[in-house]
Amino acid sequence: MQVALFDEMNRCSEAEVLRMIPLVSTQRREQALRYKHTFGQFCCLQSWLMLAELLETSISVAENFDKTPMKARSFVYNDYGKPSMPAAPEFSISHCREAIAVALDDHPVGIDVEGIRHAEPELIARTMNPAEQQFIRQAGNPERAFTRLWTRKEAVLKCQGTGIASFEQLQTAIDRFDGKLQTFETEKYIYSIAYYG
C-alpha cells in the first residue's frame, strides 16, 4: 500500500488552480470547475495529481495496469459514488480543510482525513455505538476521540465501497470490518486507512 499526504493548504489559490488545470484529465478538470469555491477546485485537482504520482511510481505493483497515460484516464463510479479506474490499482481519496490524503493498493482500500472536530451530543449518539460513546466521554480530549473514531468509520465504509447509508451502519462499521485498520494523528488532523491487503 502507498499513501500520499498533502497539508500545505496555504498553497490553495486561484493561481495554483490555474497552474494545475492543464495537468489533469478532461474529466477531472470538469469536476474541479463544478466547485464554486477555489478550495474545492484546489482539492479536486491536487488529489488527482497525488493519485497520478502514486500510480506512476507503483505501476510494478499492479500486474494488469495498462500504460494509458494518466491524463487520458477517467474515473468510473460504483452505485455509491466510489471512484475507480479500469486496469488500475484500488485507490481512495479524502480531503478536509487541513489536508488531502490518497491511498493506493492492489486490494480494496479506504482513507479518510479530518481536522479535529467538535461533535454535538446528538451526532455522537446517532453515529457511535455505546462503547464508542463511552470512549469519547472518558477521553481527555473528546474532540480528538470523536475525530479518531469518525475517520476510522469513514475509512472502513470507503474500503467497502458503500459510503454512509444509515446511522446504524455508522455505529457498527468498525465492529463488522474484517480487514486492517490504522489511524495516524497529527496536531491538526487525523487520518485512518482501512484495507484488506
PyMOL commands that set and color helices and strands:
alter all, ss='L'
color gray80, all
select helices_A, chain A and resi 9-11+14-23+26-34+38-57+59-61+70-72+121-127+130-138+142-160+167-176
alter helices_A, ss='H'
color red, helices_A
select strands_A, chain A and resi 2-6+76-77+83-84+90-95+100-105+109-115+180-185+189-195
alter strands_A, ss='S'
color yellow, strands_A
deselect
rebuild
show_as cartoon
